[in-house]
Amino acid sequence: MRRFLPLLLSVCLACLARPAAASPLDGRTVTFAQLIDAMVNGAPEPNPSAPHQITDINFTNVTVAFNRATDDWLDQRFLSGTGPRIRVRHTVNFRSCVFPYEYWYLLSNIDFEGSLAFFNCTRIKAQFKNCTFAQNVILGNNQIDFFDFEGCQFRHGLRMERNTVADYLRFERCDFSITPANFTAWWARFINADPRLFRLQHRGEGLDLTIRYCRFTLPDSLHARRELYVDLSASLFTNLRFDYNTCHAPVRFSQASVANQFSAYGSVFHERLLSEGFSFNPSNARVQWSALAPHKLAI
């Protein structure tokens, strides 16, 4: 097996180096309505990193512009909470896309059956309400104004790494879990595509993060895997609010730092909270220490 690893790794790296196939929208200025239509009805493309998977919808160097005549129905659908659910059958990747300076990307009642990923995108102002993500959600190296998830189901975890966030991130009334059947792909380890239950890595300017009324659950078969912890470690926060959550997985705050307000109140920890090197201002903290008894606080 050892002699085959270099060949296997070179094949995986070659797959990563291949650019995604061109989309008809690449390099164009499009509306929010056109994006939705392309996600639902667009022609999918092979995934060069995982050719055995279904297919991908890719948007590269797309500039998004709000058009009142064509996009207002999306706003009204979001605000009213009405309308049939929208089904997105394929993986959707946004790469180097630019979002409007003034307008928000509002998505509600959408079922994403593939992965959803944003890479190297700018000016993202996005709200997701009552959406379901069957595969992993990945946010990498973006310039974000805010991301807001409310009432969403993450059935194969979320990863956020090396993003800059001007305003805030918020998760409220969301459920996070892992699907064991989607965790066994041998190629995932070689292309850095393996999922995380909730993984946030932020080393830039302080981040304002709120996680409230959320539920984190690991299946018994994956319970011992450290990469599937709720992981906020080695990150810098301006404010961190982790309130009224139910955690059926270990939570890691190790080496994280909170400059202003830290709140961890009303949460139920069924597993341990890992806190070595965790720094916060005790004069501006609201922590329910009884939730960590007995023997829940650990290093």
C-alpha positions, 0 to 999 in steps of 0.5 A, spaced: 500 500 500 505 504 501 508 504 494 501 506 491 500 512 496 505 517 492 501 515 485 494 516 489 496 523 492 499 525 485 492 523 482 488 527 487 492 533 486 492 533 479 484 533 480 484 539 484 489 543 479 483 542 474 479 548 473 472 547 473 468 546 467 465 553 464 458 555 466 454 560 461 454 565 467 461 565 468 464 572 467 457 575 467 453 580 471 447 576 473 441 577 477 439 573 484 433 570 480 438 568 474 442 565 480 436 561 482 434 559 476 441 556 474 442 552 481 435 549 479 435 548 472 442 549 470 446 544 466 451 540 471 458 539 470 463 533 472 466 534 479 474 533 477 475 532 484 470 527 485 468 524 478 464 519 481 459 524 484 453 526 481 455 533 478 456 540 480 453 547 478 459 552 478 459 560 478 466 563 477 467 570 476 460 572 476 458 579 479 451 579 482 446 585 481 439 586 484 434 587 479 427 590 482 423 587 476 426 580 477 428 579 484 423 582 488 419 575 488 425 572 492 425 578 497 417 577 498 418 570 499 423 570 504 419 575 508 413 572 508 415 565 509 411 562 504 411 559 497 413 551 495 420 549 497 425 549 492 429 543 490 437 544 488 439 537 486 446 538 485 453 541 488 453 548 488 460 552 488 461 560 488 468 561 486 471 569 486 464 572 485 462 579 487 455 580 490 452 587 491 454 592 495 447 594 498 443 588 497 442 582 501 442 575 498 435 572 501 434 564 500 428 561 504 425 554 504 430 551 499 433 544 499 440 543 497 441 536 496 449 537 494 454 541 497 454 548 498 461 552 497 463 559 497 470 560 495 474 567 494 467 571 494 467 578 496 461 583 499 457 577 501 451 579 505 446 572 505 441 570 510 438 563 509 432 561 513 429 554 513 433 551 508 436 544 508 443 542 507 444 534 505 451 535 504 457 539 507 457 547 507 464 550 506 466 557 506 473 559 505 477 565 504 471 570 503 470 577 504 463 577 508 459 582 510 454 577 514 452 570 514 445 569 517 442 562 518 435 561 521 432 554 522 436 551 518 438 543 517 446 542 516 445 534 515 453 533 514 456 539 517 459 546 516 466 548 515 468 556 515 476 557 514 480 563 513 474 568 511 474 576 513 467 578 516 466 585 517 459 585 521 457 578 524 455 571 523 449 568 526 446 561 527 439 561 530 435 555 531 439 550 527 441 543 527 447 540 525 449 533 524 453 528 520 451 523 515 455 516 517 454 514 509 457 520 507 463 520 511 466 513 508 469 516 502 476 514 502 478 520 497 476 525 502 482 525 506 486 526 500 483 532 497 481 536 504 474 535 503 472 531 509 466 534 513 466 537 520 460 537 524 462 545 526 468 547 524 470 555 524 477 557 524 478 565 524 485 568 525 483 575 522 480 581 526 475 579 531 469 576 529 462 577 532 459 570 532 452 568 535 450 561 536 443 560 539 438 555 540 442 550 536 443 543 536 449 539 535 448 531 534 453 526 532 451 518 531 454 513 536 459 510 530 462 517 529 462 519 536 470 518 538 472 522 532 476 529 534 475 532 527 467 532 528 467 536 535 464 543 535 470 546 534 471 554 535 479 553 537 484 558 535 480 563 533 479 571 535 472 573 537 470 580 538 464 577 541 462 570 542 455 568 544 453 560 545 447 560 548 441 555 549 444 550 545 444 542 546 450 539 545 451 531 544 458 532 541 464 535 545 465 543 544 472 546 543 474 553 545 481 551 546 486 557 544 481 561 542 480 569 545 474 573 546 476 581 546 469 583 549 463 579 551 463 572 552 456 568 553 455 561 554 448 561 558 442 556 558 446 551 554 446 543 555 453 540 554 452 532 554 459 532 552 465 535 555 468 542 553 475 543 552 478 550 554 485 549 554 488 556 553 481 559 552 482 567 554 476 571 555 474 578 559 471 575 566 468 582 567 464 581 561 462 574 561 455 571 562 457 563 564 452 558 567 458 554 570 453 549 573 452 546 566 459 544 566 458 539 572 459 534 573 466 533 570 464 537 563 470 542 563 476 539 560 483 540 557 
